[in-house]
Amino acid sequence: MEGTYRIRSKMQPTKLMFIGTSHNIEASIQWHKAHLYHKMHPVPELQNHMIKFGIDDFEFIVEPIESKPVIEKAVMKVKKETRKVG
């Protein structure tokens, strides 16, 4: 499933949030969880929060993109606008 996902602190939802996009959201979330568990996450704020409060304080929110043509239209629009600028 492709779309966007958020990793957000339940205790500090407006203060600590990571937003990502992926063509495979499930794999991306698993990657983040594994790196957090093994203390290897590249975002220090997330890693420090994990060490202090644990994985249970994180919410993993998935927002799938329903229609691939919508993505393709958006990409085409960006490409078209980029050509005008350049």
Order of alpha helices (4+ residues) and beta strands (2+ residues): beta-beta-alpha-alpha-beta-alpha
